[in-house]
Amino acid sequence: MKIILVLLTSLTWLLSHCSSGTSTVLQGKITDAQDGAPLIGATVKLMQDAVVIRGVITDIDGSYTLKLEPGTHTIEVSYTGYVAARKSGIPVFEGQVIDGFPAQTCRR
């Protein structure tokens, strides 16, 4: 019983320290390029090669928040009926909050 308690305590400590690292946030608003209307339910994806690593969906006003690890990233925004926008080589530094995807608007 003591061994299980020690293991659970160690695991809890490890998980809390691994997840408490400083993360970076990419946040912004996705809108239509022609009329500026928010795109509700657009997908903002963190890509590595052709693989989706993490993604979020925009809310009712087209806003999103995507947590990233420090490094250089590729972000893709897609929405049904629109041309997908992709930007590579986005530098992200520890603890940084980045406002906006470089191509915030999507076009049909």
N, C-alpha and C positions, 0 to 999 in steps of 0.2 A: 504494500500500500504506500509506503514511504517513497519507493522508487517511482511509482506512478505520479505521485504528487510533485516530486522533484522534476520529473520529465515534463509534466504539464506546466509547472512554473517556468522552467527553462524555455519551453516552446512559446509561452505567452510573452516572455521578455524578448525573445528573438523576433517574434512577429511584430511586437510594438516598436522595436528599434529599426527593423527593416522598413516598416511602413511609415515611420515618422521622418524619413529623409525629406529634405527640401525638394519639392517638385516644382515644375514649371507649368504655367497655364497658358494655353492659347484660347482666347475668347474673342467673340465678335458677333456679327449679324450678317446673314446671307439674304440678299435681296435680288429682285429681278432687275436686270440691267436697263430695261426700257422704262419701266414706270416706278421703280424703287419699292415695289411691294415686297413685304417679307415673304420668304419661302418657307412655309411651315412644313416641317418634316424632311427638310433637305438633310443629306448625309454628309458629315465631315469626317474623313478617315485619315488616320496615320498609316502610311504605306511604307513597306520595305520591299523593294523590287516590285513584284506584282501581288504581294501578299498584304492583306489588311491586318495590321497589328492591333489597332484599337479604333473605335469609331463612336460618334455620338450623332443624335438627331436634333435638329433645331426645334425650338419651342414655338409657341403661338406668335411670337413677334420676330421669328427668324434668328433668335440668339442661340449661341452654343458656348460651351466651356469644355475644353479637351485638355486633360492632364497629360504632360509629356515628361520624359526623362531628358536631361541635358544631352546635347549632341546636335547633329545636323539631320534634319528630317524632310520627308516628302509628305505633303498634305494634299488630299484630293477632296473636292466638293462635287456632289452629284445630286440631281433632282430629276424626277421623271419628266420627260419632255424637253429637257434642257441639255446643252452641251456641258459635259463635265469639265471642271477647271482643276488643273494640277499644278502645283508649285514645288520644285525640288530645291534642295540646298538651303533650307530655312535654318539659320543658326539659332540654337536655343541654349541659354546659359542657366545655371542653377539658380533657383529662386526667382526667376524672371516671370513677369506677367506680360504676355504679348497681346496687344489689342489688334484684332483683325487679321484675317487671312488676306494675303496680298491681292488676291483677285476676289473681292467680296461679292461681286455681282455675277450672276449666271445669265446666259443668254440662250434664247430658244434656237 
